[in-house]
Structures are given as structure tokens and as C-alpha cells.
Amino acid sequence: MHTLLITLLIIDAILLIAVILLQPGKSAGLSGAISGGAETLFGKQKVRGVDLILHRTTIVLAVIFFLLTIGLAYLGI
């Protein structure tokens, strides 16, 4: 059980890092490079939709991360 939780925590952390890096920042970092073509192809509305999906995915992954961390702490006691 402990090994399974650690494995899920590592996978969740990697996914969380990837999703955060894909989100637009002040300088439109990695997300600007990727979605630049999508913006010209689909227009502004699609880009906002992609940003909204990335935002919600970040929230879900963060909640899962905290729950797994609390679960590991509980099993460690």
C-alpha cells in the first residue's frame, strides 16, 4: 500500500509540474509557444478554453497531491 501511494504521488507530481509549465505566465512562456498556432487557427475563444482546462486540471492534480501526501503521512504514523 505504501509503495502504491508513493508511486501515485510521483506520477501526480510529474503531471502537476507539466500542467503548470503549460499554463500561460506573464511572458506567455511554454504555453505561448505551443498555443500560438492554435490561436491563429481556432481564434481567441479556443485558447481561453484550453487555459481553463489547464487551470481546472491543476486544481484537481493539486488536491490529489495533497490527499496522497496526507495518506502517506497517516500510514507513516
Phi, psi and omega in degrees: 000317180297316180295322179296316180295321178295319178297316178295324179295319179294316178298317180295320179296319179294317178295321179296318178297316181296317181292321179295320180292335179280345181284148180288141177248197179295326180256013178056043182325240185292325180295324178294325179290323183279314186272001178300317177291325179293327180294320179285332182278315187254347181091177185293326186298320179294322181295320176296325178294320178293318178296323178294319178296318178296321179295313180293323177296322178298317180297314181297315180295325178292319178296317178298319179300313180294320179295319178294322179294317178295320177298318178294321178294322179293320179289335180285343182284000000 
